[in-house]
Each structure stands twice: as C-alpha cells, then as structure tokens.
Amino acid sequence: MARFLPNEDPFTLEDQLKILGNDELLDFWEESQMLDRYLEPAEHEEPPSMHYENAILNELRLRHSMGEI
C-alpha cells in the first residue's frame, strides 16, 4: 500500500509518485480521497486531496505519453 510521509522524506510528492507502480499509484489516489473526511480545508481552499489528485493525474499523463500505460 502506498504512503506519503511529508515530514520524513526529502523527496517531493512528484518524485515519490514516479517510483510507484501503476497499481500502487491508483491505491495512493484512492487513499488520498479519504483525506477529505479527516482534514478540513480552510475557507476558500481546495480540498486536501486535490493537491494529491493533481500530482497523480500529471504522473499518469506523463506515463501515458511515454507509452508506459
């Protein structure tokens, strides 16, 4: 199961997503959707999962353009 630990690793989220396999990437996306239940954004902010979702979509687009999917 994929996990993102923001304070324990010097790598960016995008760098961490690059090393995940396709199934792990989809698992991470599914888990990120649960963040909205536990973390409430400040007023006028996007839901916490949106940052993760955008990064995951960008990685999937890159993989698709390189023929890896």
mmCIF file of the N, C-alpha and C atoms, coordinates in Angstrom:
data_MODEL
# 
_entry.id   MODEL 
# 
loop_
_atom_site.group_PDB 
_atom_site.id 
_atom_site.type_symbol 
_atom_site.label_atom_id 
_atom_site.label_alt_id 
_atom_site.label_comp_id 
_atom_site.label_asym_id 
_atom_site.label_entity_id 
_atom_site.label_seq_id 
_atom_site.pdbx_PDB_ins_code 
_atom_site.Cartn_x 
_atom_site.Cartn_y 
_atom_site.Cartn_z 
_atom_site.occupancy 
_atom_site.B_iso_or_equiv 
_atom_site.pdbx_formal_charge 
_atom_site.auth_seq_id 
_atom_site.auth_comp_id 
_atom_site.auth_asym_id 
_atom_site.auth_atom_id 
_atom_site.pdbx_PDB_model_num 
ATOM 1   N N  . MET A 1 1  ? 0.846   -1.168 0.000   1.00 0.00 ? 1  MET A N  1 
ATOM 2   C CA . MET A 1 1  ? 0.000   0.000  0.000   1.00 0.00 ? 1  MET A CA 1 
ATOM 3   C C  . MET A 1 1  ? 0.898   1.240  0.000   1.00 0.00 ? 1  MET A C  1 
ATOM 4   N N  . ALA A 1 2  ? 0.620   2.172  -0.854  1.00 0.00 ? 2  ALA A N  1 
ATOM 5   C CA . ALA A 1 2  ? 1.418   3.386  -0.978  1.00 0.00 ? 2  ALA A CA 1 
ATOM 6   C C  . ALA A 1 2  ? 1.117   4.352  0.162   1.00 0.00 ? 2  ALA A C  1 
ATOM 7   N N  . ARG A 1 3  ? 2.159   5.022  0.606   1.00 0.00 ? 3  ARG A N  1 
ATOM 8   C CA . ARG A 1 3  ? 2.004   6.016  1.676   1.00 0.00 ? 3  ARG A CA 1 
ATOM 9   C C  . ARG A 1 3  ? 2.894   7.217  1.366   1.00 0.00 ? 3  ARG A C  1 
ATOM 10  N N  . PHE A 1 4  ? 2.436   8.373  1.788   1.00 0.00 ? 4  PHE A N  1 
ATOM 11  C CA . PHE A 1 4  ? 3.209   9.599  1.632   1.00 0.00 ? 4  PHE A CA 1 
ATOM 12  C C  . PHE A 1 4  ? 3.437   10.164 3.018   1.00 0.00 ? 4  PHE A C  1 
ATOM 13  N N  . LEU A 1 5  ? 4.695   10.294 3.411   1.00 0.00 ? 5  LEU A N  1 
ATOM 14  C CA . LEU A 1 5  ? 5.048   10.830 4.716   1.00 0.00 ? 5  LEU A CA 1 
ATOM 15  C C  . LEU A 1 5  ? 5.735   12.173 4.504   1.00 0.00 ? 5  LEU A C  1 
ATOM 16  N N  . PRO A 1 6  ? 4.991   13.278 4.646   1.00 0.00 ? 6  PRO A N  1 
ATOM 17  C CA . PRO A 1 6  ? 5.521   14.591 4.264   1.00 0.00 ? 6  PRO A CA 1 
ATOM 18  C C  . PRO A 1 6  ? 6.738   15.064 5.039   1.00 0.00 ? 6  PRO A C  1 
ATOM 19  N N  . ASN A 1 7  ? 6.901   14.692 6.292   1.00 0.00 ? 7  ASN A N  1 
ATOM 20  C CA . ASN A 1 7  ? 7.992   15.233 7.094   1.00 0.00 ? 7  ASN A CA 1 
ATOM 21  C C  . ASN A 1 7  ? 9.175   14.286 7.231   1.00 0.00 ? 7  ASN A C  1 
ATOM 22  N N  . GLU A 1 8  ? 9.099   13.100 6.669   1.00 0.00 ? 8  GLU A N  1 
ATOM 23  C CA . GLU A 1 8  ? 10.150  12.129 6.875   1.00 0.00 ? 8  GLU A CA 1 
ATOM 24  C C  . GLU A 1 8  ? 11.023  11.909 5.662   1.00 0.00 ? 8  GLU A C  1 
ATOM 25  N N  . ASP A 1 9  ? 10.719  12.533 4.546   1.00 0.00 ? 9  ASP A N  1 
ATOM 26  C CA . ASP A 1 9  ? 11.446  12.260 3.326   1.00 0.00 ? 9  ASP A CA 1 
ATOM 27  C C  . ASP A 1 9  ? 11.763  13.569 2.608   1.00 0.00 ? 9  ASP A C  1 
ATOM 28  N N  . PRO A 1 10 ? 13.007  13.727 2.151   1.00 0.00 ? 10 PRO A N  1 
ATOM 29  C CA . PRO A 1 10 ? 13.362  14.978 1.472   1.00 0.00 ? 10 PRO A CA 1 
ATOM 30  C C  . PRO A 1 10 ? 12.850  15.064 0.035   1.00 0.00 ? 10 PRO A C  1 
ATOM 31  N N  . PHE A 1 11 ? 12.205  14.005 -0.468  1.00 0.00 ? 11 PHE A N  1 
ATOM 32  C CA . PHE A 1 11 ? 11.729  13.995 -1.847  1.00 0.00 ? 11 PHE A CA 1 
ATOM 33  C C  . PHE A 1 11 ? 10.352  14.633 -1.951  1.00 0.00 ? 11 PHE A C  1 
ATOM 34  N N  . THR A 1 12 ? 10.107  15.275 -3.071  1.00 0.00 ? 12 THR A N  1 
ATOM 35  C CA . THR A 1 12 ? 8.802   15.893 -3.299  1.00 0.00 ? 12 THR A CA 1 
ATOM 36  C C  . THR A 1 12 ? 7.765   14.806 -3.565  1.00 0.00 ? 12 THR A C  1 
ATOM 37  N N  . LEU A 1 13 ? 6.513   15.185 -3.469  1.00 0.00 ? 13 LEU A N  1 
ATOM 38  C CA . LEU A 1 13 ? 5.426   14.258 -3.773  1.00 0.00 ? 13 LEU A CA 1 
ATOM 39  C C  . LEU A 1 13 ? 5.577   13.726 -5.192  1.00 0.00 ? 13 LEU A C  1 
ATOM 40  N N  . GLU A 1 14 ? 5.895   14.603 -6.120  1.00 0.00 ? 14 GLU A N  1 
ATOM 41  C CA . GLU A 1 14 ? 6.037   14.206 -7.515  1.00 0.00 ? 14 GLU A CA 1 
ATOM 42  C C  . GLU A 1 14 ? 7.148   13.175 -7.687  1.00 0.00 ? 14 GLU A C  1 
ATOM 43  N N  . ASP A 1 15 ? 8.271   13.357 -6.979  1.00 0.00 ? 15 ASP A N  1 
ATOM 44  C CA . ASP A 1 15 ? 9.368   12.388 -7.047  1.00 0.00 ? 15 ASP A CA 1 
ATOM 45  C C  . ASP A 1 15 ? 8.934   11.039 -6.486  1.00 0.00 ? 15 ASP A C  1 
ATOM 46  N N  . GLN A 1 16 ? 8.175   11.059 -5.422  1.00 0.00 ? 16 GLN A N  1 
ATOM 47  C CA . GLN A 1 16 ? 7.721   9.813  -4.815  1.00 0.00 ? 16 GLN A CA 1 
ATOM 48  C C  . GLN A 1 16 ? 6.731   9.086  -5.717  1.00 0.00 ? 16 GLN A C  1 
ATOM 49  N N  . LEU A 1 17 ? 5.891   9.825  -6.429  1.00 0.00 ? 17 LEU A N  1 
ATOM 50  C CA . LEU A 1 17 ? 4.911   9.196  -7.316  1.00 0.00 ? 17 LEU A CA 1 
ATOM 51  C C  . LEU A 1 17 ? 5.593   8.491  -8.489  1.00 0.00 ? 17 LEU A C  1 
ATOM 52  N N  . LYS A 1 18 ? 6.739   9.014  -8.922  1.00 0.00 ? 18 LYS A N  1 
ATOM 53  C CA . LYS A 1 18 ? 7.443   8.434  -10.059 1.00 0.00 ? 18 LYS A CA 1 
ATOM 54  C C  . LYS A 1 18 ? 7.914   7.014  -9.787  1.00 0.00 ? 18 LYS A C  1 
ATOM 55  N N  . ILE A 1 19 ? 8.189   6.688  -8.530  1.00 0.00 ? 19 ILE A N  1 
ATOM 56  C CA . ILE A 1 19 ? 8.716   5.355  -8.229  1.00 0.00 ? 19 ILE A CA 1 
ATOM 57  C C  . ILE A 1 19 ? 7.617   4.333  -7.958  1.00 0.00 ? 19 ILE A C  1 
ATOM 58  N N  . LEU A 1 20 ? 6.365   4.787  -7.881  1.00 0.00 ? 20 LEU A N  1 
ATOM 59  C CA . LEU A 1 20 ? 5.263   3.862  -7.638  1.00 0.00 ? 20 LEU A CA 1 
ATOM 60  C C  . LEU A 1 20 ? 4.867   3.149  -8.920  1.00 0.00 ? 20 LEU A C  1 
ATOM 61  N N  . GLY A 1 21 ? 4.492   1.887  -8.789  1.00 0.00 ? 21 GLY A N  1 
ATOM 62  C CA . GLY A 1 21 ? 3.932   1.161  -9.917  1.00 0.00 ? 21 GLY A CA 1 
ATOM 63  C C  . GLY A 1 21 ? 2.522   1.666  -10.184 1.00 0.00 ? 21 GLY A C  1 
ATOM 64  N N  . ASN A 1 22 ? 1.946   1.291  -11.306 1.00 0.00 ? 22 ASN A N  1 
ATOM 65  C CA . ASN A 1 22 ? 0.611   1.768  -11.661 1.00 0.00 ? 22 ASN A CA 1 
ATOM 66  C C  . ASN A 1 22 ? -0.431  1.391  -10.613 1.00 0.00 ? 22 ASN A C  1 
ATOM 67  N N  . ASP A 1 23 ? -0.396  0.148  -10.124 1.00 0.00 ? 23 ASP A N  1 
ATOM 68  C CA . ASP A 1 23 ? -1.362  -0.268 -9.109  1.00 0.00 ? 23 ASP A CA 1 
ATOM 69  C C  . ASP A 1 23 ? -1.177  0.500  -7.806  1.00 0.00 ? 23 ASP A C  1 
ATOM 70  N N  . GLU A 1 24 ? 0.081   0.715  -7.417  1.00 0.00 ? 24 GLU A N  1 
ATOM 71  C CA . GLU A 1 24 ? 0.354   1.486  -6.202  1.00 0.00 ? 24 GLU A CA 1 
ATOM 72  C C  . GLU A 1 24 ? -0.109  2.924  -6.353  1.00 0.00 ? 24 GLU A C  1 
ATOM 73  N N  . LEU A 1 25 ? 0.060   3.475  -7.533  1.00 0.00 ? 25 LEU A N  1 
ATOM 74  C CA . LEU A 1 25 ? -0.363  4.853  -7.803  1.00 0.00 ? 25 LEU A CA 1 
ATOM 75  C C  . LEU A 1 25 ? -1.881  4.978  -7.652  1.00 0.00 ? 25 LEU A C  1 
ATOM 76  N N  . LEU A 1 26 ? -2.610  4.007  -8.176  1.00 0.00 ? 26 LEU A N  1 
ATOM 77  C CA . LEU A 1 26 ? -4.062  4.022  -8.041  1.00 0.00 ? 26 LEU A CA 1 
ATOM 78  C C  . LEU A 1 26 ? -4.491  3.805  -6.593  1.00 0.00 ? 26 LEU A C  1 
ATOM 79  N N  . ASP A 1 27 ? -3.767  2.974  -5.846  1.00 0.00 ? 27 ASP A N  1 
ATOM 80  C CA . ASP A 1 27 ? -4.055  2.787  -4.421  1.00 0.00 ? 27 ASP A CA 1 
ATOM 81  C C  . ASP A 1 27 ? -3.848  4.098  -3.670  1.00 0.00 ? 27 ASP A C  1 
ATOM 82  N N  . PHE A 1 28 ? -2.762  4.791  -3.997  1.00 0.00 ? 28 PHE A N  1 
ATOM 83  C CA . PHE A 1 28 ? -2.466  6.065  -3.347  1.00 0.00 ? 28 PHE A CA 1 
ATOM 84  C C  . PHE A 1 28 ? -3.565  7.083  -3.642  1.00 0.00 ? 28 PHE A C  1 
ATOM 85  N N  . TRP A 1 29 ? -4.040  7.106  -4.885  1.00 0.00 ? 29 TRP A N  1 
ATOM 86  C CA . TRP A 1 29 ? -5.133  8.012  -5.245  1.00 0.00 ? 29 TRP A CA 1 
ATOM 87  C C  . TRP A 1 29 ? -6.364  7.706  -4.402  1.00 0.00 ? 29 TRP A C  1 
ATOM 88  N N  . GLU A 1 30 ? -6.701  6.419  -4.285  1.00 0.00 ? 30 GLU A N  1 
ATOM 89  C CA . GLU A 1 30 ? -7.872  6.031  -3.504  1.00 0.00 ? 30 GLU A CA 1 
ATOM 90  C C  . GLU A 1 30 ? -7.733  6.457  -2.045  1.00 0.00 ? 30 GLU A C  1 
ATOM 91  N N  . GLU A 1 31 ? -6.556  6.255  -1.479  1.00 0.00 ? 31 GLU A N  1 
ATOM 92  C CA . GLU A 1 31 ? -6.318  6.661  -0.092  1.00 0.00 ? 31 GLU A CA 1 
ATOM 93  C C  . GLU A 1 31 ? -6.374  8.177  0.070   1.00 0.00 ? 31 GLU A C  1 
ATOM 94  N N  . SER A 1 32 ? -5.891  8.902  -0.935  1.00 0.00 ? 32 SER A N  1 
ATOM 95  C CA . SER A 1 32 ? -5.896  10.362 -0.834  1.00 0.00 ? 32 SER A CA 1 
ATOM 96  C C  . SER A 1 32 ? -7.321  10.912 -0.798  1.00 0.00 ? 32 SER A C  1 
ATOM 97  N N  . GLN A 1 33 ? -8.269  10.195 -1.394  1.00 0.00 ? 33 GLN A N  1 
ATOM 98  C CA . GLN A 1 33 ? -9.656  10.647 -1.382  1.00 0.00 ? 33 GLN A CA 1 
ATOM 99  C C  . GLN A 1 33 ? -10.234 10.622 0.035   1.00 0.00 ? 33 GLN A C  1 
ATOM 100 N N  . MET A 1 34 ? -9.685  9.763  0.893   1.00 0.00 ? 34 MET A N  1 
ATOM 101 C CA . MET A 1 34 ? -10.150 9.682  2.280   1.00 0.00 ? 34 MET A CA 1 
ATOM 102 C C  . MET A 1 34 ? -9.679  10.866 3.124   1.00 0.00 ? 34 MET A C  1 
ATOM 103 N N  . LEU A 1 35 ? -8.656  11.575 2.647   1.00 0.00 ? 35 LEU A N  1 
ATOM 104 C CA . LEU A 1 35 ? -8.144  12.720 3.405   1.00 0.00 ? 35 LEU A CA 1 
ATOM 105 C C  . LEU A 1 35 ? -9.218  13.760 3.669   1.00 0.00 ? 35 LEU A C  1 
ATOM 106 N N  . ASP A 1 36 ? -10.095 13.951 2.708   1.00 0.00 ? 36 ASP A N  1 
ATOM 107 C CA . ASP A 1 36 ? -11.125 14.979 2.849   1.00 0.00 ? 36 ASP A CA 1 
ATOM 108 C C  . ASP A 1 36 ? -12.039 14.708 4.039   1.00 0.00 ? 36 ASP A C  1 
ATOM 109 N N  . ARG A 1 37 ? -12.165 13.459 4.426   1.00 0.00 ? 37 ARG A N  1 
ATOM 110 C CA . ARG A 1 37 ? -13.006 13.111 5.576   1.00 0.00 ? 37 ARG A CA 1 
ATOM 111 C C  . ARG A 1 37 ? -12.354 13.527 6.891   1.00 0.00 ? 37 ARG A C  1 
ATOM 112 N N  . TYR A 1 38 ? -11.006 13.522 6.911   1.00 0.00 ? 38 TYR A N  1 
ATOM 113 C CA . TYR A 1 38 ? -10.281 13.763 8.155   1.00 0.00 ? 38 TYR A CA 1 
ATOM 114 C C  . TYR A 1 38 ? -9.682  15.156 8.270   1.00 0.00 ? 38 TYR A C  1 
ATOM 115 N N  . LEU A 1 39 ? -9.398  15.779 7.135   1.00 0.00 ? 39 LEU A N  1 
ATOM 116 C CA . LEU A 1 39 ? -8.798  17.110 7.133   1.00 0.00 ? 39 LEU A CA 1 
ATOM 117 C C  . LEU A 1 39 ? -9.762  18.100 6.493   1.00 0.00 ? 39 LEU A C  1 
ATOM 118 N N  . GLU A 1 40 ? -10.090 19.129 7.200   1.00 0.00 ? 40 GLU A N  1 
ATOM 119 C CA . GLU A 1 40 ? -10.991 20.128 6.645   1.00 0.00 ? 40 GLU A CA 1 
ATOM 120 C C  . GLU A 1 40 ? -10.172 21.318 6.158   1.00 0.00 ? 40 GLU A C  1 
ATOM 121 N N  . PRO A 1 41 ? -10.360 21.704 4.897   1.00 0.00 ? 41 PRO A N  1 
ATOM 122 C CA . PRO A 1 41 ? -9.589  22.838 4.374   1.00 0.00 ? 41 PRO A CA 1 
ATOM 123 C C  . PRO A 1 41 ? -10.093 24.153 4.971   1.00 0.00 ? 41 PRO A C  1 
ATOM 124 N N  . ALA A 1 42 ? -9.194  25.116 5.006   1.00 0.00 ? 42 ALA A N  1 
ATOM 125 C CA . ALA A 1 42 ? -9.599  26.456 5.427   1.00 0.00 ? 42 ALA A CA 1 
ATOM 126 C C  . ALA A 1 42 ? -10.551 27.014 4.378   1.00 0.00 ? 42 ALA A C  1 
ATOM 127 N N  . GLU A 1 43 ? -11.288 28.025 4.763   1.00 0.00 ? 43 GLU A N  1 
ATOM 128 C CA . GLU A 1 43 ? -12.241 28.619 3.838   1.00 0.00 ? 43 GLU A CA 1 
ATOM 129 C C  . GLU A 1 43 ? -11.532 29.083 2.565   1.00 0.00 ? 43 GLU A C  1 
ATOM 130 N N  . HIS A 1 44 ? -12.144 28.852 1.417   1.00 0.00 ? 44 HIS A N  1 
ATOM 131 C CA . HIS A 1 44 ? -11.638 29.228 0.095   1.00 0.00 ? 44 HIS A CA 1 
ATOM 132 C C  . HIS A 1 44 ? -10.411 28.428 -0.334  1.00 0.00 ? 44 HIS A C  1 
ATOM 133 N N  . GLU A 1 45 ? -10.118 27.315 0.317   1.00 0.00 ? 45 GLU A N  1 
ATOM 134 C CA . GLU A 1 45 ? -9.027  26.450 -0.105  1.00 0.00 ? 45 GLU A CA 1 
ATOM 135 C C  . GLU A 1 45 ? -9.596  25.218 -0.771  1.00 0.00 ? 45 GLU A C  1 
ATOM 136 N N  . GLU A 1 46 ? -8.810  24.645 -1.656  1.00 0.00 ? 46 GLU A N  1 
ATOM 137 C CA . GLU A 1 46 ? -9.247  23.403 -2.275  1.00 0.00 ? 46 GLU A CA 1 
ATOM 138 C C  . GLU A 1 46 ? -9.151  22.275 -1.250  1.00 0.00 ? 46 GLU A C  1 
ATOM 139 N N  . PRO A 1 47 ? -9.932  21.221 -1.428  1.00 0.00 ? 47 PRO A N  1 
ATOM 140 C CA . PRO A 1 47 ? -9.856  20.086 -0.507  1.00 0.00 ? 47 PRO A CA 1 
ATOM 141 C C  . PRO A 1 47 ? -8.437  19.522 -0.493  1.00 0.00 ? 47 PRO A C  1 
ATOM 142 N N  . PRO A 1 48 ? -7.993  18.975 0.639   1.00 0.00 ? 48 PRO A N  1 
ATOM 143 C CA . PRO A 1 48 ? -6.615  18.455 0.732   1.00 0.00 ? 48 PRO A CA 1 
ATOM 144 C C  . PRO A 1 48 ? -6.282  17.436 -0.348  1.00 0.00 ? 48 PRO A C  1 
ATOM 145 N N  . SER A 1 49 ? -7.237  16.639 -0.750  1.00 0.00 ? 49 SER A N  1 
ATOM 146 C CA . SER A 1 49 ? -6.961  15.592 -1.746  1.00 0.00 ? 49 SER A CA 1 
ATOM 147 C C  . SER A 1 49 ? -6.668  16.162 -3.131  1.00 0.00 ? 49 SER A C  1 
ATOM 148 N N  . MET A 1 50 ? -7.057  17.390 -3.404  1.00 0.00 ? 50 MET A N  1 
ATOM 149 C CA . MET A 1 50 ? -6.869  17.961 -4.742  1.00 0.00 ? 50 MET A CA 1 
ATOM 150 C C  . MET A 1 50 ? -5.388  18.071 -5.117  1.00 0.00 ? 50 MET A C  1 
ATOM 151 N N  . HIS A 1 51 ? -4.544  18.426 -4.158  1.00 0.00 ? 51 HIS A N  1 
ATOM 152 C CA . HIS A 1 51 ? -3.105  18.513 -4.439  1.00 0.00 ? 51 HIS A CA 1 
ATOM 153 C C  . HIS A 1 51 ? -2.577  17.144 -4.864  1.00 0.00 ? 51 HIS A C  1 
ATOM 154 N N  . TYR A 1 52 ? -2.963  16.113 -4.129  1.00 0.00 ? 52 TYR A N  1 
ATOM 155 C CA . TYR A 1 52 ? -2.528  14.754 -4.457  1.00 0.00 ? 52 TYR A CA 1 
ATOM 156 C C  . TYR A 1 52 ? -3.101  14.315 -5.796  1.00 0.00 ? 52 TYR A C  1 
ATOM 157 N N  . GLU A 1 53 ? -4.376  14.588 -6.008  1.00 0.00 ? 53 GLU A N  1 
ATOM 158 C CA . GLU A 1 53 ? -5.031  14.169 -7.241  1.00 0.00 ? 53 GLU A CA 1 
ATOM 159 C C  . GLU A 1 53 ? -4.382  14.826 -8.460  1.00 0.00 ? 53 GLU A C  1 
ATOM 160 N N  . ASN A 1 54 ? -4.086  16.108 -8.376  1.00 0.00 ? 54 ASN A N  1 
ATOM 161 C CA . ASN A 1 54 ? -3.433  16.801 -9.494  1.00 0.00 ? 54 ASN A CA 1 
ATOM 162 C C  . ASN A 1 54 ? -2.058  16.206 -9.789  1.00 0.00 ? 54 ASN A C  1 
ATOM 163 N N  . ALA A 1 55 ? -1.298  15.906 -8.744  1.00 0.00 ? 55 ALA A N  1 
ATOM 164 C CA . ALA A 1 55 ? 0.033   15.318 -8.934  1.00 0.00 ? 55 ALA A CA 1 
ATOM 165 C C  . ALA A 1 55 ? -0.075  13.922 -9.546  1.00 0.00 ? 55 ALA A C  1 
ATOM 166 N N  . ILE A 1 56 ? -1.046  13.132 -9.099  1.00 0.00 ? 56 ILE A N  1 
ATOM 167 C CA . ILE A 1 56 ? -1.249  11.786 -9.631  1.00 0.00 ? 56 ILE A CA 1 
ATOM 168 C C  . ILE A 1 56 ? -1.671  11.854 -11.096 1.00 0.00 ? 56 ILE A C  1 
ATOM 169 N N  . LEU A 1 57 ? -2.588  12.754 -11.423 1.00 0.00 ? 57 LEU A N  1 
ATOM 170 C CA . LEU A 1 57 ? -3.022  12.898 -12.815 1.00 0.00 ? 57 LEU A CA 1 
ATOM 171 C C  . LEU A 1 57 ? -1.868  13.325 -13.722 1.00 0.00 ? 57 LEU A C  1 
ATOM 172 N N  . ASN A 1 58 ? -1.037  14.219 -13.242 1.00 0.00 ? 58 ASN A N  1 
ATOM 173 C CA . ASN A 1 58 ? 0.126   14.639 -14.033 1.00 0.00 ? 58 ASN A CA 1 
ATOM 174 C C  . ASN A 1 58 ? 1.065   13.463 -14.282 1.00 0.00 ? 58 ASN A C  1 
ATOM 175 N N  . GLU A 1 59 ? 1.278   12.642 -13.258 1.00 0.00 ? 59 GLU A N  1 
ATOM 176 C CA . GLU A 1 59 ? 2.140   11.469 -13.417 1.00 0.00 ? 59 GLU A CA 1 
ATOM 177 C C  . GLU A 1 59 ? 1.526   10.473 -14.403 1.00 0.00 ? 59 GLU A C  1 
ATOM 178 N N  . LEU A 1 60 ? 0.212   10.266 -14.316 1.00 0.00 ? 60 LEU A N  1 
ATOM 179 C CA . LEU A 1 60 ? -0.448  9.356  -15.257 1.00 0.00 ? 60 LEU A CA 1 
ATOM 180 C C  . LEU A 1 60 ? -0.370  9.874  -16.691 1.00 0.00 ? 60 LEU A C  1 
ATOM 181 N N  . ARG A 1 61 ? -0.513  11.174 -16.867 1.00 0.00 ? 61 ARG A N  1 
ATOM 182 C CA . ARG A 1 61 ? -0.388  11.767 -18.205 1.00 0.00 ? 61 ARG A CA 1 
ATOM 183 C C  . ARG A 1 61 ? 1.023   11.560 -18.760 1.00 0.00 ? 61 ARG A C  1 
ATOM 184 N N  . LEU A 1 62 ? 2.015   11.768 -17.908 1.00 0.00 ? 62 LEU A N  1 
ATOM 185 C CA . LEU A 1 62 ? 3.399   11.576 -18.325 1.00 0.00 ? 62 LEU A CA 1 
ATOM 186 C C  . LEU A 1 62 ? 3.642   10.124 -18.720 1.00 0.00 ? 62 LEU A C  1 
ATOM 187 N N  . ARG A 1 63 ? 3.184   9.202  -17.911 1.00 0.00 ? 63 ARG A N  1 
ATOM 188 C CA . ARG A 1 63 ? 3.357   7.777  -18.224 1.00 0.00 ? 63 ARG A CA 1 
ATOM 189 C C  . ARG A 1 63 ? 2.649   7.404  -19.512 1.00 0.00 ? 63 ARG A C  1 
ATOM 190 N N  . HIS A 1 64 ? 1.459   7.954  -19.717 1.00 0.00 ? 64 HIS A N  1 
ATOM 191 C CA . HIS A 1 64 ? 0.719   7.654  -20.928 1.00 0.00 ? 64 HIS A CA 1 
ATOM 192 C C  . HIS A 1 64 ? 1.451   8.187  -22.167 1.00 0.00 ? 64 HIS A C  1 
ATOM 193 N N  . SER A 1 65 ? 1.977   9.396  -22.048 1.00 0.00 ? 65 SER A N  1 
ATOM 194 C CA . SER A 1 65 ? 2.685   9.984  -23.199 1.00 0.00 ? 65 SER A CA 1 
ATOM 195 C C  . SER A 1 65 ? 3.970   9.234  -23.517 1.00 0.00 ? 65 SER A C  1 
ATOM 196 N N  . MET A 1 66 ? 4.540   8.567  -22.523 1.00 0.00 ? 66 MET A N  1 
ATOM 197 C CA . MET A 1 66 ? 5.755   7.791  -22.733 1.00 0.00 ? 66 MET A CA 1 
ATOM 198 C C  . MET A 1 66 ? 5.446   6.338  -23.094 1.00 0.00 ? 66 MET A C  1 
ATOM 199 N N  . GLY A 1 67 ? 4.155   6.006  -23.171 1.00 0.00 ? 67 GLY A N  1 
ATOM 200 C CA . GLY A 1 67 ? 3.752   4.655  -23.537 1.00 0.00 ? 67 GLY A CA 1 
ATOM 201 C C  . GLY A 1 67 ? 3.920   3.639  -22.434 1.00 0.00 ? 67 GLY A C  1 
ATOM 202 N N  . GLU A 1 68 ? 3.961   4.080  -21.187 1.00 0.00 ? 68 GLU A N  1 
ATOM 203 C CA . GLU A 1 68 ? 4.160   3.173  -20.060 1.00 0.00 ? 68 GLU A CA 1 
ATOM 204 C C  . GLU A 1 68 ? 2.844   2.647  -19.503 1.00 0.00 ? 68 GLU A C  1 
ATOM 205 N N  . ILE A 1 69 ? 1.742   3.159  -19.985 1.00 0.00 ? 69 ILE A N  1 
ATOM 206 C CA . ILE A 1 69 ? 0.435   2.689  -19.513 1.00 0.00 ? 69 ILE A CA 1 
ATOM 207 C C  . ILE A 1 69 ? -0.268  2.001  -20.646 1.00 0.00 ? 69 ILE A C  1 
# 
